[in-house]
Amino acid sequence: MATGICSWRKAAILGGFLALGLTGCSAKEPATISLSGIVYNYSQDSLATVKINGKTAGTAMSKVVPGDVSGGGVMCCFKLPENAKEVEVEIQSSSGDYKITAQIEKWWPDLAHYGVVHILPGRKVVMELRSVYTWPRRDLLESQLSALGIKKVINYSGPMNEGPMERTDGVK
């Protein structure tokens, strides 16, 4: 009879440990979303690679003269935790590699599909998420050139967005 009680205790203790282990495994991972990367280079540096949280989002963008833009190709895919507020951006450039924490501009649109990285003169980086294909941003380019006192040499002639993606549901 003593061995029956001993076996029962062992089973109860083992069951308790298993239950504790299972509750630790049931913690939910944050929901993530896969995004296609688009990188625009507005800077006077050529860019070899741009990574978002360690994943490549764009490669081989040529340097530009002030007022011009390069890049824009879509590269699949990197993941971000849903509703993240910032990302780590690593840049390999002709003037040296650097890493910066970029705030995600504005809000996460429904059906976010593109993670867009804007590399501006002066090593400034703006990250935005969009649900539709995007173009370079005139507002970012002109404000950064003005802030740095850089005279625009040419006017980029391709399509451009005028500002960040706006909500259409009236929520601010």
Summary of the structure (lengths in Angstrom):
residues: 172
radius of gyration: 23.9
end to end distance: 71.6
largest distance: 93.5
contacts: 478
relative contact order: 0.17
helix: 20%
strand: 38%
